[in-house]
Amino acid sequence: MSISIAERFEAGESLLMGWISLPEPLVAEAVVRAGFDTLLIDMQHGLVDLASAFRIVSAVRAAGGRSLVRIPVGEFATASRLLDAGADGVVAPMIETVEDARAFAAFMKYPPAGSRSWGPTRAVQLDRVTPQQYRAEANGRTMAFAMIETRRALEEIDAILAEPGIDGVFVGPADLSIALSGGTLDTEAPAAQAAIAKVAGRAKAAGKPAGIYAGTPAEARRRLDGGYRFATLMSDLGYITAGALAAIDAAKP
Protein backbone atom coordinates (compact mmCIF):
# COMPACT_ATOMS: atom_id res chain seq x y z
CA MET A 1 0.00 0.00 0.00
CA SER A 2 1.29 3.48 -0.88
CA ILE A 3 2.30 5.70 2.01
CA SER A 4 0.29 8.81 2.80
CA ILE A 5 1.15 12.29 1.60
CA ALA A 6 1.67 13.33 5.24
CA GLU A 7 4.24 10.55 5.69
CA ARG A 8 6.07 11.63 2.54
CA PHE A 9 6.33 15.19 3.81
CA GLU A 10 7.53 13.88 7.18
CA ALA A 11 10.24 11.97 5.31
CA GLY A 12 11.44 15.22 3.73
CA GLU A 13 10.12 14.61 0.22
CA SER A 14 9.07 17.31 -2.23
CA LEU A 15 6.22 16.30 -4.52
CA LEU A 16 5.26 17.09 -8.10
CA MET A 17 1.50 16.59 -8.22
CA GLY A 18 -0.91 16.14 -11.08
CA TRP A 19 -4.10 18.17 -11.35
CA ILE A 20 -7.51 16.66 -12.02
CA SER A 21 -10.46 18.76 -13.19
CA LEU A 22 -12.45 16.16 -15.15
CA PRO A 23 -15.03 13.99 -13.34
CA GLU A 24 -13.98 10.70 -14.98
CA PRO A 25 -12.06 8.34 -12.63
CA LEU A 26 -10.33 6.64 -15.59
CA VAL A 27 -8.64 9.94 -16.46
CA ALA A 28 -7.28 10.31 -12.93
CA GLU A 29 -6.15 6.68 -12.93
CA ALA A 30 -4.33 7.20 -16.24
CA VAL A 31 -2.58 10.28 -14.85
CA VAL A 32 -1.38 8.26 -11.85
CA ARG A 33 -0.14 5.45 -14.07
CA ALA A 34 1.67 7.98 -16.26
CA GLY A 35 3.82 8.90 -13.26
CA PHE A 36 1.97 11.38 -11.06
CA ASP A 37 1.58 9.33 -7.91
CA THR A 38 0.02 12.26 -6.06
CA LEU A 39 -2.86 14.34 -7.42
CA LEU A 40 -4.93 17.37 -6.52
CA ILE A 41 -8.60 16.92 -7.45
CA ASP A 42 -10.34 20.23 -8.16
CA MET A 43 -13.94 20.70 -7.02
CA GLN A 44 -13.68 24.49 -7.01
CA HIS A 45 -13.12 25.32 -10.68
CA GLY A 46 -13.13 21.85 -12.21
CA LEU A 47 -16.09 19.67 -13.23
CA VAL A 48 -15.71 17.32 -10.24
CA ASP A 49 -18.73 16.98 -7.96
CA LEU A 50 -18.93 15.10 -4.66
CA ALA A 51 -19.98 11.77 -6.16
CA SER A 52 -17.25 11.81 -8.79
CA ALA A 53 -14.69 12.92 -6.17
CA PHE A 54 -15.50 9.79 -4.14
CA ARG A 55 -14.96 7.60 -7.19
CA ILE A 56 -11.77 9.41 -8.23
CA VAL A 57 -10.21 9.07 -4.77
CA SER A 58 -10.80 5.31 -4.89
CA ALA A 59 -9.50 4.99 -8.47
CA VAL A 60 -6.35 6.91 -7.58
CA ARG A 61 -5.69 4.67 -4.59
CA ALA A 62 -6.30 1.53 -6.68
CA ALA A 63 -3.68 2.78 -9.15
CA GLY A 64 -1.15 3.25 -6.35
CA GLY A 65 -1.55 6.99 -5.89
CA ARG A 66 -2.71 9.43 -3.25
CA SER A 67 -4.84 12.55 -3.49
CA LEU A 68 -5.73 15.92 -2.07
CA VAL A 69 -9.06 17.54 -2.96
CA ARG A 70 -9.77 21.25 -3.33
CA ILE A 71 -13.27 22.09 -2.14
CA PRO A 72 -15.46 24.98 -3.30
CA VAL A 73 -15.16 28.19 -1.26
CA GLY A 74 -16.55 27.78 2.27
CA GLU A 75 -17.77 24.19 1.89
CA PHE A 76 -16.03 22.96 5.00
CA ALA A 77 -18.60 20.22 5.66
CA THR A 78 -17.64 18.74 2.28
CA ALA A 79 -14.05 18.54 3.55
CA SER A 80 -15.08 16.03 6.22
CA ARG A 81 -16.90 13.90 3.66
CA LEU A 82 -13.85 13.81 1.40
CA LEU A 83 -11.72 12.55 4.28
CA ASP A 84 -14.37 9.90 4.88
CA ALA A 85 -13.94 8.97 1.20
CA GLY A 86 -10.23 8.35 1.75
CA ALA A 87 -8.61 11.57 0.55
CA ASP A 88 -5.26 12.30 2.18
CA GLY A 89 -6.15 15.93 2.67
CA VAL A 90 -8.23 18.91 1.63
CA VAL A 91 -7.29 22.30 0.19
CA ALA A 92 -9.65 25.13 1.19
CA PRO A 93 -9.69 28.24 -1.03
CA MET A 94 -9.95 31.86 0.09
CA ILE A 95 -8.80 31.40 3.67
CA GLU A 96 -8.07 34.98 4.75
CA THR A 97 -7.94 35.00 8.55
CA VAL A 98 -7.07 32.78 11.46
CA GLU A 99 -10.81 32.53 12.14
CA ASP A 100 -11.34 31.12 8.64
CA ALA A 101 -8.48 28.71 9.19
CA ARG A 102 -9.84 27.58 12.54
CA ALA A 103 -13.33 26.98 11.12
CA PHE A 104 -11.87 24.88 8.30
CA ALA A 105 -9.59 22.92 10.61
CA ALA A 106 -12.49 22.07 12.92
CA PHE A 107 -14.10 20.02 10.14
CA MET A 108 -10.78 18.30 9.39
CA LYS A 109 -9.80 17.05 12.83
CA TYR A 110 -11.47 14.73 15.30
CA PRO A 111 -12.04 15.88 18.92
CA PRO A 112 -10.42 17.24 20.93
CA ALA A 113 -8.49 19.00 18.16
CA GLY A 114 -11.64 19.70 16.13
CA SER A 115 -15.23 18.61 15.62
CA ARG A 116 -15.07 16.20 12.67
CA SER A 117 -17.96 13.75 12.86
CA TRP A 118 -17.29 10.01 12.86
CA GLY A 119 -18.05 7.99 9.73
CA PRO A 120 -14.92 7.15 7.68
CA THR A 121 -16.29 3.91 6.21
CA ARG A 122 -14.52 4.13 2.85
CA ALA A 123 -11.31 5.58 4.31
CA VAL A 124 -11.04 2.61 6.68
CA GLN A 125 -11.47 0.22 3.74
CA LEU A 126 -8.87 1.96 1.58
CA ASP A 127 -6.35 2.22 4.43
CA ARG A 128 -6.96 -1.42 5.42
CA VAL A 129 -7.05 -0.57 9.10
CA THR A 130 -9.50 -1.04 11.94
CA PRO A 131 -11.81 1.84 12.85
CA GLN A 132 -9.92 2.17 16.13
CA GLN A 133 -6.58 2.47 14.35
CA TYR A 134 -7.97 5.00 11.88
CA ARG A 135 -9.37 7.11 14.72
CA ALA A 136 -6.06 7.05 16.57
CA GLU A 137 -4.01 8.14 13.55
CA ALA A 138 -6.36 10.27 11.44
CA ASN A 139 -5.57 13.71 12.84
CA GLY A 140 -1.91 13.28 12.03
CA ARG A 141 -2.39 11.66 8.62
CA THR A 142 -5.15 13.79 7.05
CA MET A 143 -3.90 17.22 6.02
CA ALA A 144 -5.65 20.60 6.04
CA PHE A 145 -4.19 23.10 3.55
CA ALA A 146 -5.32 26.74 3.66
CA MET A 147 -5.11 28.61 0.36
CA ILE A 148 -3.27 31.92 0.45
CA GLU A 149 -4.56 34.04 -2.42
CA THR A 150 -5.52 37.49 -1.09
CA ARG A 151 -3.72 40.47 0.38
CA ARG A 152 -5.31 39.89 3.77
CA ALA A 153 -4.30 36.21 3.80
CA LEU A 154 -0.74 37.26 3.03
CA GLU A 155 -0.81 39.66 5.97
CA GLU A 156 -2.21 36.91 8.23
CA ILE A 157 0.09 34.16 6.97
CA ASP A 158 1.94 33.62 10.26
CA ALA A 159 -1.28 33.39 12.29
CA ILE A 160 -2.83 31.00 9.77
CA LEU A 161 0.25 28.77 9.83
CA ALA A 162 0.28 28.86 13.63
CA GLU A 163 -3.25 27.44 13.85
CA PRO A 164 -2.75 23.87 15.21
CA GLY A 165 -5.29 22.27 12.86
CA ILE A 166 -3.71 23.72 9.72
CA ASP A 167 -1.06 21.40 8.29
CA GLY A 168 0.18 23.61 5.46
CA VAL A 169 -0.71 26.26 2.91
CA PHE A 170 -1.30 26.32 -0.83
CA VAL A 171 -0.83 29.38 -3.03
CA GLY A 172 -3.24 30.30 -5.79
CA PRO A 173 -0.82 32.47 -7.81
CA ALA A 174 -3.44 33.81 -10.23
CA ASP A 175 -5.83 35.12 -7.58
CA LEU A 176 -2.92 36.34 -5.47
CA SER A 177 -1.52 38.35 -8.37
CA ILE A 178 -4.96 39.85 -9.10
CA ALA A 179 -5.42 40.80 -5.44
CA LEU A 180 -2.01 42.42 -5.14
CA SER A 181 -2.23 44.34 -8.42
CA GLY A 182 -5.80 45.56 -8.03
CA GLY A 183 -7.09 43.51 -10.94
CA THR A 184 -4.26 42.47 -13.27
CA LEU A 185 -3.49 38.79 -13.78
CA ASP A 186 0.30 38.56 -13.88
CA THR A 187 1.90 35.90 -11.72
CA GLU A 188 5.38 37.04 -12.79
CA ALA A 189 4.87 40.62 -11.56
CA PRO A 190 7.42 41.65 -8.89
CA ALA A 191 4.78 41.98 -6.17
CA ALA A 192 3.38 38.53 -6.92
CA GLN A 193 6.83 36.97 -7.00
CA ALA A 194 7.73 38.59 -3.68
CA ALA A 195 4.52 37.29 -2.13
CA ILE A 196 5.11 33.78 -3.47
CA ALA A 197 8.60 33.79 -1.99
CA LYS A 198 7.27 35.11 1.32
CA VAL A 199 4.75 32.26 1.68
CA ALA A 200 7.44 29.64 1.07
CA GLY A 201 9.70 31.26 3.63
CA ARG A 202 7.04 31.67 6.32
CA ALA A 203 5.84 28.09 5.85
CA LYS A 204 9.39 26.77 6.19
CA ALA A 205 9.86 28.83 9.36
CA ALA A 206 6.63 27.32 10.74
CA GLY A 207 7.76 23.80 9.84
CA LYS A 208 4.79 23.20 7.55
CA PRO A 209 4.72 22.41 3.82
CA ALA A 210 3.69 24.98 1.23
CA GLY A 211 2.34 24.12 -2.20
CA ILE A 212 1.60 26.11 -5.33
CA TYR A 213 0.04 25.71 -8.76
CA ALA A 214 2.45 25.77 -11.72
CA GLY A 215 1.41 26.18 -15.33
CA THR A 216 4.60 24.81 -16.89
CA PRO A 217 7.27 22.24 -16.00
CA ALA A 218 9.87 25.02 -15.74
CA GLU A 219 7.71 26.95 -13.31
CA ALA A 220 7.11 23.85 -11.20
CA ARG A 221 10.86 23.22 -10.97
CA ARG A 222 11.45 26.85 -10.05
CA ARG A 223 8.88 26.69 -7.25
CA LEU A 224 10.28 23.47 -5.82
CA ASP A 225 13.80 24.88 -5.98
CA GLY A 226 12.48 28.04 -4.28
CA GLY A 227 11.29 26.28 -1.14
CA TYR A 228 7.87 24.89 -2.00
CA ARG A 229 7.35 21.32 -0.84
CA PHE A 230 4.87 20.51 -3.58
CA ALA A 231 3.79 21.93 -6.91
CA THR A 232 0.76 20.95 -8.96
CA LEU A 233 1.57 20.90 -12.66
CA MET A 234 -0.85 21.95 -15.42
CA SER A 235 -4.05 19.85 -15.53
CA ASP A 236 -5.59 16.73 -17.04
CA LEU A 237 -6.99 18.82 -19.88
CA GLY A 238 -3.51 20.20 -20.44
CA TYR A 239 -1.99 16.72 -20.53
CA ILE A 240 -4.56 15.53 -23.08
CA THR A 241 -4.08 18.62 -25.24
CA ALA A 242 -0.28 18.41 -25.10
CA GLY A 243 -0.33 14.73 -25.96
CA ALA A 244 -2.70 15.27 -28.88
CA LEU A 245 -0.62 18.11 -30.26
CA ALA A 246 2.57 16.08 -29.95
CA ALA A 247 0.99 13.10 -31.74
CA ILE A 248 -0.35 15.29 -34.54
CA ASP A 249 3.01 17.01 -35.01
CA ALA A 250 4.83 13.66 -35.07
CA ALA A 251 2.44 12.26 -37.68
CA LYS A 252 2.71 15.19 -40.06
CA PRO A 253 4.78 14.57 -43.22
N, C-alpha and C positions, 0 to 999 in steps of 0.2 A: 504494500500500500504506500502511495506517495506521502511524503511528510507535508505538514501544513505550512502555509505561508509564514505564519508566526514563527515556526521552528526554523525556517530558512533564514529569516531575519536575525533570529537569535544566534544562528551559526555564522553570521557576518556576511551572508550573501547579498548581492545586488541583483535585481531581477529585471529582465526585459519581458514585459507582458504584452499579450495580444489584446485586441479590443473587439468586442462583439456587440453589434447593434441590430443584427437580424434575428428574428424569433425562431429560427430553425435550428434545433439541436445538432443536426448533422453538420451544419456549417461550423459550429463551435468545436465539434469533435474533430473535424478535418483540420482546423487551425491548431488544435493541440497536437495532432499527429504530425503536422508539418514542422513542429519544433517549439511552439509556444506552450510550455507546460504550465504557465500561469496566465490567466485571462481576467480582464475586467469586463463585466456584462453591464451594458448601459440601458437602464430603464428610464433615464431622464430625457435624453434626446433621441434614443434609438427606438426601434419598433417592438422592443421586448416588454411584454406584460407579465403579470405575476405568474400565470400558469406556465407560460413559456420559460420564464426564469427558473422555475422548479425543474422543468425537464432539461434545460441547458446545464444546470448545476450537476445533475445526475450524469448526463452524457459526458461532461468534462471529466468527472471523477472516473467514469468507466474507461475513458481513454488515457488515464494516468495523470491527469492534470488537476489543478486547483483553481478556485475562482474567488474574486471579489465581485460585488454587485453595487452599482451606483443607483440609488433610489431617486425618485422624483423629489423636488424640493419639499421639505417638511413632512414627508411620509415616514415618520419614525416608526410607526406601528408595522409598516411593511418590512422594516429592517429586521425586526424580531422574527417575522415569518421566513425571511430569506435565510437566517441562521438555522431555523428549524428545518429548512430544505437541505442544509448541508453546506452552504456557502462558508468560506473561510473568514469572510469579513464583509463589511458594508462601507461604502463611500457616501457621505451625505453632503449634497451641494449647499452652497450659500450659508455656511456657518459663519456668522459674523461676530458673535460675542461668546463669552464663557457661559452665559445662560443658555444659548443655543447649543453649545457643545455638551453641557450637562444634561439637557433634555434629550438629546440624541443618545448619549452614553447610557442613560437610564434604561432605554429600550434594548440596549446591546448587552447588558451585564445582568447576571442573576443576583438576587439579594445575597449579602447586604450591600454589594457595590452598586446595584441598580435595582430595577423593578421588572426585568424581563420575565414574562410568564412561562411556565413550564409546558413543553409539548414538542420536543425535538425528535419526533418519531423517525423522520427520514434521515436526519443527521446521525442518529444513533446507528441506523442501518448502514449508512455509507462509511462511518468511522469504524464499524465492527467492534463496538464497545458496549458495555452494559449501560443502562440509564444512570446508574450510580457513578460509574467512571466518567461518563460524559458530563454530568453535573459537577463533579469535582474539578474537572479540567477546563470547562468551557470558557470561563472568564479570561483565562490566560491564552486560549488558543483561537478565539474568535476576535477579530480586530475591527475597531471603530476608527475610521479615517474621516476627519473633518476637512471639507474643501475650503481652501483659502483662495478667494477670487474677488474680493472687494477691498476697498481702501480701509474700511473699518476692521475687517478681518486681519489685514496686515498689521494694523495698529495693535490688535488684541492677540497677536500670534503667541506671545509668551504665556498669556493666561490660558489660552485654548490648549496649548501643549501641556500646561501644568495640570489640567483637569485629569484626575486619576483614570476615568473611564475612556479617555481618548488615547488610542494607541499609536496614532500618527496623523499626518496631514497629507493632503493631495492638492496640488495646484492646478487650477483651471486657467492656463495662460491667456486664453482669448478673453474671457470675462475680466480677468485681472488687468489686462492691458486696456480694455475699454473703460474700466472703472478709474484707472489712474490717469488716463488721457482726457477724460471727459467725453468719450464717445468714439474714439478712433481705435480700430482693431489693428494693432501692430505689436506683435509679441516680441519683436526685436528692438523696439524703442528703448532708449537708455533707462527710462523709469521702470519699464516692465522688467528689463534684464536685472536691474538692481533689486527689484522686489523678489524676483525668482531666486537670486543668490541669497537674499536675506532669509527666505523661508528655509532653504537648505541649511544655512548656518544655524538658525535658531532651533531647528529640529535636531540637528546633530548635538547641539549644546544640551538639549533636553533628553538626549538618549533615545529618541523616537524616530522611526523612519519617515522620510518624506518621499512622495511620489509626484509625478508630473506627466501630462500628456505631451507626446512628441509627434509631429507630423511627418518627420522624415527619419531615416536611420541615422544620418549625421547628427541631427538634433538630439535624438535619444542618446547617442554616445556622449555628446557634449554634456547633457544633463547628468548622466551617470558619473562622468568624470568630474563634474562640478559639485558632487556631494549628495545627489539624489540616490536613494536606495532602490527605487524602482521607477521605470518609465514605461508608459503604455505607448505602443507604436502603431500609428495609422489606425486602420479599422478593417473589419472583414470585407466591407465594400471596396476599400482600397486595395486589399490583397487580390480580390477577384478581378478588379479593373486592371491592376498592374500585370497580373498573370495573363489576362486576355490580350492586353496590348503587346506583351512580350511574345506570345504565341503568334499573333498576327504578323508582327515585324519579322519573326524568324521564318515564317512561311512565305513571305513575299519574295518574288523572283529578284 
